Amino acid sequence: MRLIEHIHDSYVYTRRVDVLSGHLAGLLPPNALSLDVGCGDGLVAHLIKQKRSDIDLRGIDVIVRRQTHIPVEAFDGQAIPYGDATFDAVMFIDVLHHAQDPMRLLHEAVRTTRKAIVIKDHTLNGCLAGPTLRFLDWVGNARHGVALPYNYWPEKKWFEAFATCNLTFRVWKSALHLYPRPANWLFGRSLHFIARLDVR
């Protein structure tokens, strides 16, 4: 396990968070007060703020780590502890597949945002998608005590969920190139997406 963690941290993680923050920074509204739900150590949000100085970002997580890059408050993983329309944008970065009830969290995001929801997650599509995603989740999250229900959805189910929440598509990207070659051929493929959805 330690060898795999070392390879992940030195070869994959730094590039992944930098590329990911670049994608996400371009999707947040101007001058947005934004909430990163399930932010972990807040590094991705911190990098977004470096790329977008107009963005104010704070985080919430079920497990608040000792050291974080942004202010982080604890929450129960189900109800976002803020009032209606508090934020301009709510982000879920590889979070919804960890939730026991992803739809409840999506509805909470709709309730607490005025403008947009930005999501980075996975699609359960393609050959060996399930085993590959479970491996990625285990390597990246098991050591941090993150729940691993492996609750992945195919693309069709994501679209149905967005329609149920009355959200309007602004952006859908699936060619993210998060990993260096040749890792991207194995772990990238069509397994990842970023979406920006606007509330109606």
N, C-alpha and C positions, 0 to 999 in steps of 0.2 A: 504493500500500500504506500509506504513512504517513497519508494522509487517513482511510482506513478504520480504521486502528489508533486514530487520535485520536477518531473518532466512537465506536468501541467502548469506549475507555477512559473517555471523558467522559459518554457517554449511556447505556451499557449495563452496564459492569462493576460499578460501585459498587452499583447497585440489585440486580444479580444476586447478588452475594456476600452482601449483607445479607439478602435474601429467602431464599436458599438456606440460610444458616446458621440462620435461624429455623426452617425446616422440619426440619433435621437435629438441632438442639438438643433438639427435642421427642421424638426417637426413641431417643436414647441412654439406656441404663439408669442408674439413680441411682448416684452415686459411682463411675462407670465409669473404669477405666484403659483408654484407647482409643488405637488406632493408626490414623493416617490414611495409607493406602498411596497413593503417587503424589501427595503433598500439594502439590507446586509450591512457592510461596512461603509456604504455611501460613496465608494470610489467612483462609480460611474456617474453619479449625480455631481460629484466634485469636478470631474473632467468636463461634464456638460457646462457647468458654471464657468470654467476656464475658457471654453469656446464661445459662450454666450453670457457676457457680463450683465446683460439686461434681465437675466432670469434669477428669480429668488426660489431656491429649492430647499425643502425640508423633508425629512423621512420618518416613516413609522415601520416597525417590525415586531414580530412576535418575540424574537430573541434580540435584545439590544447588546451589541458587542462592547467590549471595554473601550476600544478605540475606534472612532468613526470619523469620516472626513466631512460630514455634515451633521447638523443637529438631528438626533433620532429619538423618537418617543416610542414607548411600548404600546401595542394594541393586541386585541384578542384574536386576530386573524380573520375576523368576520365582519365586525362593524367598524367603519372608519370613524375615529373619535372627533369629528368636526361637524359643524353645522352645514345646512344646505347651501350650495353655491359658494363655498368658502374659497375655492381655488379656481384659477383659470385653466389649469391642466392637472390631471392625475395620471401618473405613470405606473405601469406594472412591468418590471423587467425580469423575465423568467420567474414569475411569481404564481400566476394563476394555476399552473399545473401542479403546484404544491398545495393548493387550497383544497379542503374537503368539499367546499361548496363554491366553485368559481363563479356561478351565476349570482350568488348573493354579493360577492365582492364587486362584480361588474355593476350591479344595481347600486351599490354604495358609491361607486365612482361616478355614476350618472348623477346621483343625488348631490354629491359634494363638489362637482365641477360646474363652472359656468360655460366653458367653451369646448374643451377637448379631452379625450382619453388617448394616451399613447401606450401601446403594448408591444413588448418583445416577448415572443414565446415560441412554441414548437408546433409543428404539424405532424400528425401520425400518418404520414403518407410515404409510400415507397418501400423498397425491399429492405428488410431488417430494421425498419424505422424504430420499432419498439425496443429491441435490445440495445441499439445504438444510443437512443435517448436515455435509457435507464443507466447505461454505463457513464455517460456524460454527467448525469445528475449525481450519481454516486461519487464520482471523482471530485466534482466541484463542491458538493454540499454535505456529504455524510460526516466529515470531520468537524463541521460547524454545528452539528445537532439539528440540522434542518429536516423537517418532515419530508419523507419521500414516498408519497402515495402513487407516484408515476401516473398521474391523471392527465394523460395526453389526449388531445382531440384531433381528429382529421380536419382538414381545411373546411369541409362542408359544415361541420358542427360549429366551427368558429363563426362562419357567416350567419348561421341560424341564430347563434347567441347574440350577435350584434343586431340582427333584425328584431329579435325579441326585446332588446333594450332600447329600440328606436334610435339607433345610432346611424349616422351618415358616414360612409367611407370618404376619406380625403386621400389617404395613401395606403397602399399595400406593397411591401417589398419582400421578396424571398431570396434574392441573390445578394447576400450580405457580406460574404467573404471574410468571416470572422476569424478564421484560422489560417496559419501559414501553410504553404504547400509542403508536403503532400497531405497534411492533416485535413485540409479543407475538402479534399476529394472524398474522404471517409466520413467526416463529422459535419460537413457543411451541407452539401447536396440541397435538397428541398426541405430540410428538417427545421428550418428557422424562418421566422417572419417578423417584420415590424409593421405595425399598422397605426395610422392616426385616424381617429374617429371623432366626429363632431356631434355634440348634443344638439337635439332639435328644440 
